[in-house]
Amino acid sequence: MPVFLGSNEKILGMITIRDVLRISAPILINGLKKSGKETILISGDHQIVCNTIGACLDMDKVQGELLPQQKLEIIRSNKEKGKKVAMVGDGINDAPALALSDLGIAIGATATDLTLETADVVIMSNDLKKILTFFEIAEKTNRIIKQNIWSSILIKLSFAILTVFGLMTLWLAVGIGDMGVSLAILFNGMRIFRYKVIYKDLSLDAVESEARSILCRTCNTRNILPQHHGRDMIKTENKLVCWKRLLSSDELETCEEEISLLCPKCNNKVEVV
């Protein structure tokens, strides 16, 4: 978004304001899509901005310029279709949507107090990969609970049938049907402590840069540093490359996009400043 500064007579300068995509955002969306979940971006930002971010993340649906009430209508509409809705947000305008959704997730590092109080789950950092970790732990815990319930019911039912036919002794009923089942369920539940985090932390040093523009000192042409996939491109040798190429991550697809550091007007080398 360009912001022009000037007097009554002439333009003095221009400030460009643009969003920067979190590195963990594409990993989150890819993980959700692989698990069969639909992803929808609902935001109060301009539709053009939302479309750009949505394209970078490969979102299923993108809707911008929404008021808090309109976000509620979208969530309510999906719930009426029988879908389970999880909402991720951090702004004060997200609080009503977090309350209405089946699962409200707040990003604690940037969330407002109202959002933190409304959400069901609070991620206490800006790392969106922790949402995937939360879902994986929840799904594994749910499976273990179901295993414990059904195994307990089947064993108890089997022992009851054997008792009717006179094939069950007291020590078997107590030792296996009672104490044995309790210990088996306990040990099975302790398997959750063996969970290992799949999504490792990513170092941001390789993709952080203080540069903001491209300058040709020959013809004094200055351009804004281009973005790709939602973040500024990074200078490597004599070209600009997409930040995804510089990160080593199995969960993040690499990008081969690159731009040569040559001035489009005079074809001389430019500087990244």
C-alpha positions, 0 to 999 in steps of 0.5 A: 500500500503506497502512502504519499507525502507532500506539501501543497505544491509537490510530492516529497516522498512515498512510503510503502506499507506491505504485509510480510508472511510468516514463514510457518504459515505455508507449512501450516496450510500444507499440513492442514490440506494433507490431513484433508482439512479445508482452509478458508481465509477470512479477513477485514483487509482489502480483497486484493491483499487477501487474494495475494496472501491466499495465492501464496498459501494456496488457500481453498477460499479467500474472503476479504473486507469482512466485518466481524458480523460477516465472519460470524455468518461464514462460520455459522453457515459452515456449521449448518452444513455439518462441518466442524470449524476451527478459527485461528485469530489474534485481533480483537475483531476475531473474538466473536468468531473464536467464540462461535467456532467449535475450536477457537485458537489464539496466537498468544504472542500478538493476541489481545486480552479479549481474544485470549479469554475467548479462545479455547486454545492459546499458542504462546508464540508466533510459530504457526507450526504448533497448531499442527502439533496440537492437532496431532497430539489431540488426534493421537490422544483421542485414538488412545482413549477410544482404544482404552474404552473399547478394549475395557468393554470387550474384556469385561463383556467377555469375562461376563459371558465366561462367568455365565457358563461357569468358566471364570474363576475369582482370581482370574476375574480380579487379576485379569478382568479388574487389575490387569485391565486397569494396568493395561489401560494405564500403560497404553495411555502413557504412550502419549508421552512418547510423542515427538514433535515432527515440525522442527524450528526454522532459523530465520537468519537466512531469510531476514534482510535489512534491504528494502529497495533496489538502486541503480547508481548509473541512472538513479532508478530506485525500485521497491525490493520485490516480494515472492510468496509473501516475503522480500526476495533475498540477495545471493551473489548477483541475483534475487531469489525466493526466500523458500530456496534458502530454507532447509525444511521437508515441510516447505516446498522450495521455489526456483524463482529468481531475478537478475540484478540488472537495471531494466532501463540501462541494463547495468548492475543494481545495488540492494540497499 
